[in-house]
Amino acid sequence: MCEARVYLGGDDGEKEIMRDVVLVQPEGDAWLLVSLLGEQKLVRGTISRVDFLKHTVHLSQPEEPAGES
């Protein structure tokens, strides 16, 4: 099996946001993550790295335009 773990990086480092991911699909400015058991999560960000040996996908949080909070 080739499931992946997905990590989201931000100012405070990376944290795992989902395990056993079998699908990463673009959805506008976000990514739809789907697990082996059908769990779905929509995450905004950009793919910064995919490591096939470690079965990991690394996302970076999107930069917010100046003046937005």
MOBELHU-V253895 format. One record per residue. RES is the residue in one small letter. SS is DSSP state (h for helix, s for strand, l for the rest). PHI is phi in radians with two decimals (999 if undefined). PSI is psi as a letter, one per 40 degrees, with the letter a starting at -180 (* if undefined). Layout:
BEGIN
res;ss;phi;psi
RES;SS;PHI;PSI
RES;SS;PHI;PSI
END
This chain:
BEGIN
res;ss;phi;psi
m;l;999;i
c;l;-2.21;f
e;l;-1.35;i
a;s;-2.14;i
r;s;-1.84;i
v;s;-1.98;h
y;s;-2.06;i
l;s;-2.03;h
g;s;-1.75;i
g;s;-2.61;a
d;l;-1.08;d
d;l;-1.71;e
g;s;1.71;a
e;s;-1.73;i
k;s;-2.38;i
e;s;-1.24;h
i;s;-1.96;e
m;s;-2.86;i
r;s;-2.01;i
d;s;0.97;f
v;s;-1.39;h
v;s;-1.99;e
l;s;-2.53;h
v;s;-2.18;h
q;s;-2.22;h
p;s;-1.20;h
e;s;-2.40;g
g;l;1.15;b
d;l;-1.67;e
a;s;-2.35;i
w;s;-2.18;h
l;s;-1.57;h
l;s;-1.84;h
v;s;-2.22;h
s;s;-1.54;i
l;l;-0.99;d
l;l;-1.62;e
g;l;1.64;e
e;l;-1.09;h
q;s;-2.15;i
k;s;-2.54;h
l;s;-1.83;h
v;s;-2.24;h
r;s;-1.42;i
g;l;2.67;a
t;s;-2.14;i
i;s;-1.32;h
s;s;-1.77;d
r;s;-2.90;i
v;s;-2.21;h
d;s;-1.97;h
f;l;-1.25;d
l;l;-1.20;d
k;l;-1.66;e
h;l;0.98;f
t;s;-2.24;i
v;s;-2.16;h
h;s;-2.01;h
l;s;-1.90;i
s;s;-1.92;h
q;l;-1.16;i
p;l;-1.20;i
e;l;-1.32;h
e;l;-1.53;h
p;l;-1.05;i
a;l;-1.01;h
g;l;1.65;e
e;l;-1.72;i
s;l;-2.17;*
END
